[in-house]
């Protein structure tokens, strides 16, 4: 069961802080913030981590040193955090595209619902989500047209098309 969704950010002056949570009743303790930060720092790179802390499982995605955002799905102990990796990486991209003016805060209930529904989806529904994502659809179309491309070529091509929008090519390809 998904208990909540948290958007965290590392601030040089204040340390790890909570930017937004859904539902609003979700409480993220300072100890939990430190553990999330420490585990991602230990990995030394952007990406997904599955964590078990006390009676919770956490699916956490770190955006990297350029943006310093952490998006965390707080799960019950019987959930497998790795089941949420794909949808969490998609959600991170949507959140980062809306960080100006913190527009993503209004969309947190929608993201929460999508993340909550994702593990219950059948394979066909998950494939449909891939085709509905404009970036993933562009990559598929390009690969159909060209036959093949390296990750670095795709990454450069996407950066040319989308500019400064956050795109984690590894999570998209996975």
C-alpha positions as CSV (number, residue, x, y, z in Angstrom):
1,X,0.0,0.0,0.0
2,X,1.2,3.5,-0.9
3,X,1.1,5.7,2.2
4,X,2.3,8.8,0.6
5,X,4.5,10.7,-1.7
6,X,7.2,13.2,-0.7
7,X,9.2,15.7,-2.7
8,X,12.5,16.5,-0.9
9,X,15.3,18.7,-1.7
10,X,18.9,19.2,-0.5
11,X,19.7,22.7,0.5
12,X,23.3,23.6,1.2
13,X,22.3,26.0,4.0
14,X,19.5,24.0,5.6
15,X,20.3,20.4,4.6
16,X,17.6,18.0,3.5
17,X,14.1,19.5,3.7
18,X,10.6,18.5,2.6
19,X,9.3,20.6,-0.3
20,X,5.9,18.9,-0.5
21,X,4.0,15.8,0.7
22,X,0.8,14.1,-0.2
23,X,-1.4,13.4,1.6
24,X,-0.7,16.4,3.8
25,X,-1.0,14.3,6.9
26,X,2.2,12.4,5.9
27,X,5.0,13.2,8.3
28,X,8.6,12.7,7.3
29,X,10.9,12.7,10.3
30,X,14.3,14.4,10.4
31,X,15.8,10.9,10.9
32,X,14.1,9.6,7.8
33,X,15.3,12.6,5.8
34,X,18.9,11.9,6.9
35,X,18.7,8.2,6.1
36,X,17.3,8.9,2.6
37,X,20.1,11.5,1.9
38,X,22.8,9.2,3.3
39,X,21.8,6.2,1.2
40,X,21.7,8.2,-2.0
41,X,25.0,9.9,-1.2
42,X,26.5,6.4,-0.6
43,X,25.5,5.4,-4.1
44,X,27.2,8.6,-5.5
45,X,24.9,8.9,-8.5
46,X,21.4,9.9,-9.6
47,X,18.8,7.1,-9.7
48,X,16.5,4.8,-7.9
49,X,16.9,3.2,-4.5
50,X,14.8,0.8,-2.6
51,X,15.1,1.3,1.1
52,X,13.6,-0.4,4.2
53,X,13.6,1.8,7.3
54,X,11.8,0.5,10.4
55,X,8.2,-0.5,9.4
56,X,8.4,1.2,6.0
57,X,9.6,0.5,2.5
58,X,10.7,3.5,0.5
59,X,11.0,3.8,-3.3
60,X,13.3,6.8,-3.7
61,X,14.6,8.6,-6.8
62,X,17.4,11.1,-6.6
63,X,17.7,13.5,-9.6
64,X,21.4,14.2,-9.2
65,X,23.7,17.1,-8.1
66,X,22.4,19.5,-10.7
67,X,18.9,19.7,-9.2
68,X,19.2,17.9,-5.8
69,X,15.5,16.7,-5.7
70,X,14.4,13.4,-4.1
71,X,11.0,11.9,-4.8
72,X,10.0,9.3,-2.3
73,X,7.1,6.9,-2.3
74,X,6.4,5.8,1.2
75,X,5.1,2.2,1.1
76,X,3.9,-0.5,3.6
77,X,6.4,-3.1,4.6
78,X,4.7,-5.8,2.5
79,X,5.2,-3.8,-0.8
80,X,8.2,-4.3,-3.1
81,X,9.7,-0.8,-3.7
82,X,11.2,-2.0,-7.0
83,X,7.7,-2.4,-8.4
84,X,7.5,1.4,-8.4
85,X,10.8,2.2,-10.1
86,X,9.4,2.9,-13.6
87,X,6.5,5.0,-12.5
88,X,8.6,6.9,-10.0
89,X,11.2,7.9,-12.7
90,X,8.4,9.1,-14.9
91,X,6.9,11.1,-12.0
92,X,10.3,12.7,-11.3
93,X,10.5,14.0,-14.8
94,X,7.0,15.5,-14.5
95,X,7.8,17.1,-11.2
96,X,11.1,18.6,-12.4
97,X,9.4,20.0,-15.5
98,X,7.1,21.9,-13.1
99,X,9.5,23.2,-10.4
100,X,9.2,26.8,-11.4
101,X,6.6,28.4,-9.1
102,X,6.3,24.9,-7.5
103,X,3.4,24.0,-10.0
104,X,4.0,20.3,-9.2
105,X,2.4,20.7,-5.8
106,X,-1.1,21.0,-7.3
107,X,-0.5,17.8,-9.3
108,X,0.7,15.7,-6.3
109,X,-2.7,14.0,-5.8
110,X,-2.7,12.9,-9.5
111,X,0.9,11.6,-9.2
112,X,-0.1,9.8,-6.0
113,X,-3.0,8.1,-7.8
114,X,-0.8,7.0,-10.8
115,X,1.9,5.6,-8.5
116,X,-0.7,3.8,-6.4
117,X,-2.4,2.2,-9.4
118,X,0.8,1.2,-11.2
119,X,1.6,-2.1,-9.5
120,X,-1.9,-3.3,-10.1
121,X,-1.7,-2.8,-13.9
122,X,-1.4,-5.6,-16.3
123,X,1.4,-5.7,-18.9
124,X,-0.8,-4.2,-21.6
125,X,-1.6,-1.2,-19.5
126,X,2.0,-0.6,-18.7
127,X,2.9,-0.8,-22.4
128,X,0.1,1.7,-23.1
129,X,1.7,4.1,-20.6
130,X,5.0,3.8,-22.5
131,X,3.3,4.8,-25.7
132,X,1.4,7.6,-24.1
133,X,4.6,9.2,-22.8
134,X,5.8,11.6,-25.5
135,X,9.5,11.2,-24.8
136,X,9.4,7.4,-24.8
137,X,7.2,7.5,-28.0
138,X,9.8,9.7,-29.7
139,X,12.6,7.3,-28.8
140,X,10.6,4.3,-30.1
141,X,9.9,6.1,-33.3
142,X,13.5,7.1,-33.7
143,X,14.7,3.5,-33.1
144,X,12.2,2.2,-35.6
145,X,13.4,4.7,-38.2
146,X,17.2,4.4,-37.5
147,X,17.4,0.8,-36.4
148,X,19.7,1.5,-33.5
149,X,21.4,4.3,-31.5
150,X,23.7,4.6,-28.5
151,X,22.5,5.9,-25.2
152,X,24.8,9.0,-25.6
153,X,23.3,9.7,-29.1
154,X,19.8,9.4,-27.7
155,X,20.6,11.6,-24.7
156,X,22.1,14.3,-26.9
157,X,19.2,14.1,-29.3
158,X,16.7,14.5,-26.5
159,X,18.6,17.4,-25.0
160,X,18.5,19.1,-28.3
161,X,14.8,18.7,-28.6
162,X,13.8,19.4,-25.0
163,X,16.6,21.8,-23.8
164,X,17.0,21.9,-20.1
165,X,14.2,19.6,-19.2
166,X,15.3,16.8,-16.8
167,X,15.8,13.5,-18.8
168,X,17.3,10.5,-17.2
169,X,18.1,8.3,-20.3
170,X,18.9,5.2,-18.2
171,X,15.5,5.1,-16.5
172,X,13.7,5.8,-19.8
173,X,15.5,3.0,-21.6
174,X,14.9,0.6,-18.7
